[in-house]
Amino acid sequence: MKISGNTILITGGGSGIGRGLAESFQALGNQVIIAGRRKELLESVTAKNPGMKSVVLDVDDRAGFKAFAGRISAQFPALNVLINNAGIMKGEDLTHSPPDTSIAEQTLRTNLLGPIALTAELLPQLTQQPFAAVMMVSSGLAFMPLAMTPTYCATKAAIHSYAQSLRFQLRDTRVEVLELVPPYVATELMGPHQAHDPQAMPLPEFIAEVMQILKTQPGAAEICVKRVHPLRFAEAQGADKYTEQFRAFNQFAAAAFKTGG
């Protein structure tokens, strides 16, 4: 991926990984547009980063995507990079009776249907650019799920699969398809405690390693920092080893969340 001279739209760009990517890409000479639901937060970020732009977008509201894509295309005709980063992660108790599927439905709309629909709306513009890229943000949990967040993990596994299919279908175009695979990073994705969890990878370290990979491995299809390798490549160790790691991983996670850390 070309890392400078782009016009980049980043969903969920007001905080966490999205904001980290936005500020790093802007520092490399890109025009960055951050999108999100909270206008005040977006304006606060752009005020601290002169030249950065912001647009309000709720990726859960797919009905407005066509109009949004039209506005973006008109305002930023040079837009050539889309980073689908927005997402939610909530715990679910699948043993609860009667079952409550509201979290699952919201997670599917935000994490999977939203990125698919937005990508579809912007592809006509992206394919007309001299160079373009779509980056889908999945998760290490796409490859070894965290049992307490089943739908989140399922959507990230689907994003991984979708990115592979999209990459193949666009192989004869000028649009690259990349997948960013984060580990457990110190953001507020699951609440304020996560941003201070010593078990989480510090956000600045994660962003720095991601940008280094993009700089030194311009042809990389998957962006995997070293911290995520145990999750990303767990299955390659064989079924027995994977099952053992899955149990240990989820028992550790359940105990950590129970104690608040």
Backbone hydrogen bonds, N-H to C=O, Kabsch-Sander energy under -0.5 kcal/mol:
donor,donor_aa,acceptor,acceptor_aa,energy
5,G,29,G,-0.6
8,I,6,N,-0.5
8,I,31,Q,-3.1
9,L,81,V,-2.7
10,I,8,I,-0.5
10,I,33,I,-2.6
11,T,9,L,-0.5
11,T,83,I,-2.2
12,G,35,A,-1.4
13,G,10,I,-0.8
13,G,35,A,-1.8
15,S,12,G,-0.7
18,G,15,S,-0.7
19,R,15,S,-1.4
20,G,16,G,-2.3
21,L,17,I,-2.6
22,A,18,G,-2.3
23,E,19,R,-2.6
24,S,20,G,-1.8
25,F,21,L,-3.0
26,Q,22,A,-2.2
27,A,23,E,-1.8
28,L,24,S,-0.7
28,L,25,F,-0.7
29,G,26,Q,-1.9
30,N,25,F,-1.4
31,Q,6,N,-2.8
32,V,30,N,-0.7
33,I,8,I,-3.2
34,I,53,K,-2.8
35,A,10,I,-2.6
36,G,55,V,-1.3
39,K,37,R,-1.0
42,L,38,R,-2.3
43,E,39,K,-2.6
44,S,40,E,-1.8
45,V,41,L,-2.1
46,T,42,L,-2.5
47,A,43,E,-1.9
48,K,44,S,-1.1
49,N,45,V,-0.6
49,N,46,T,-0.7
52,M,49,N,-2.4
53,K,32,V,-2.6
55,V,34,I,-2.3
57,L,36,G,-2.7
59,V,57,L,-0.7
61,D,58,D,-2.3
62,R,60,D,-0.9
64,G,61,D,-1.3
65,F,62,R,-1.5
68,F,64,G,-2.2
69,A,65,F,-3.1
70,G,66,K,-1.9
71,R,67,A,-2.1
72,I,68,F,-2.7
73,S,69,A,-2.5
74,A,70,G,-1.9
75,Q,71,R,-2.7
76,F,72,I,-3.2
79,L,76,F,-2.2
80,N,7,T,-2.2
81,V,7,T,-1.7
82,L,133,A,-2.2
83,I,9,L,-3.0
84,N,82,L,-0.6
84,N,135,M,-2.7
85,N,83,I,-1.4
89,M,189,L,-0.6
92,E,148,M,-2.3
94,L,92,E,-0.8
96,H,93,D,-1.3
101,T,99,P,-0.6
105,E,101,T,-2.5
106,Q,102,S,-2.3
107,T,103,I,-2.7
108,L,104,A,-2.4
109,R,105,E,-2.1
110,T,106,Q,-2.4
111,N,107,T,-2.9
112,L,108,L,-1.6
113,L,108,L,-2.7
114,G,109,R,-1.8
116,I,112,L,-1.9
117,A,113,L,-2.6
118,L,114,G,-2.8
119,T,115,P,-2.3
120,A,116,I,-2.1
121,E,117,A,-2.1
122,L,118,L,-1.8
123,L,119,T,-1.7
125,Q,122,L,-0.6
126,L,122,L,-2.4
127,T,123,L,-2.9
128,Q,125,Q,-1.1
129,Q,126,L,-1.5
132,A,174,R,-1.9
133,A,80,N,-2.2
134,V,176,E,-2.5
135,M,82,L,-3.1
136,M,134,V,-0.6
136,M,178,L,-2.8
137,V,84,N,-1.9
138,S,136,M,-0.8
138,S,180,L,-2.6
140,G,182,P,-2.6
142,A,139,S,-1.8
143,F,140,G,-1.5
144,M,140,G,-1.2
147,A,145,P,-0.7
149,T,146,L,-2.4
153,C,149,T,-2.1
154,A,150,P,-2.1
155,T,151,T,-2.6
156,K,152,Y,-2.0
157,A,153,C,-2.1
158,A,154,A,-2.1
159,I,155,T,-2.2
160,H,156,K,-2.0
161,S,157,A,-2.0
162,Y,158,A,-3.0
163,A,159,I,-2.6
164,Q,160,H,-1.7
165,S,161,S,-2.1
166,L,162,Y,-3.0
167,R,163,A,-2.5
168,F,164,Q,-1.9
169,Q,165,S,-2.6
170,L,166,L,-2.0
171,R,168,F,-1.4
173,T,170,L,-2.1
176,E,132,A,-2.8
176,E,174,R,-0.6
178,L,134,V,-2.9
179,E,221,A,-2.5
180,L,136,M,-2.4
181,V,179,E,-0.5
181,V,223,I,-2.5
185,V,183,P,-0.8
186,A,201,M,-2.7
187,T,185,V,-2.0
191,G,188,E,-1.0
194,Q,191,G,-1.4
195,A,191,G,-0.6
195,A,192,P,-0.7
196,H,192,P,-0.5
196,H,193,H,-1.1
197,D,194,Q,-1.2
200,A,197,D,-1.7
201,M,184,Y,-3.2
206,F,202,P,-2.2
207,I,203,L,-2.7
208,A,204,P,-2.3
209,E,205,E,-2.2
210,V,206,F,-2.4
211,M,207,I,-2.6
212,Q,208,A,-1.8
213,I,209,E,-2.1
214,L,210,V,-2.3
215,K,211,M,-2.0
216,T,212,Q,-2.4
217,Q,213,I,-2.6
220,A,217,Q,-2.3
223,I,179,E,-3.3
224,C,222,E,-0.8
225,V,223,I,-0.5
228,V,225,V,-1.6
229,H,225,V,-0.5
229,H,226,K,-1.1
231,L,228,V,-0.9
232,R,228,V,-2.8
233,F,229,H,-2.6
234,A,231,L,-1.1
237,Q,234,A,-1.6
238,G,235,E,-1.8
242,Y,238,G,-2.6
243,T,239,A,-2.6
244,E,240,D,-2.2
245,Q,241,K,-2.5
246,F,242,Y,-2.9
247,R,243,T,-2.2
248,A,244,E,-2.2
249,F,245,Q,-3.1
250,N,246,F,-2.3
251,Q,247,R,-2.4
252,F,248,A,-2.3
253,A,249,F,-2.3
254,A,250,N,-2.4
255,A,251,Q,-2.0
256,A,252,F,-2.4
257,F,253,A,-2.6
258,K,254,A,-1.8
259,T,255,A,-1.5
260,G,257,F,-0.7
261,G,256,A,-2.7
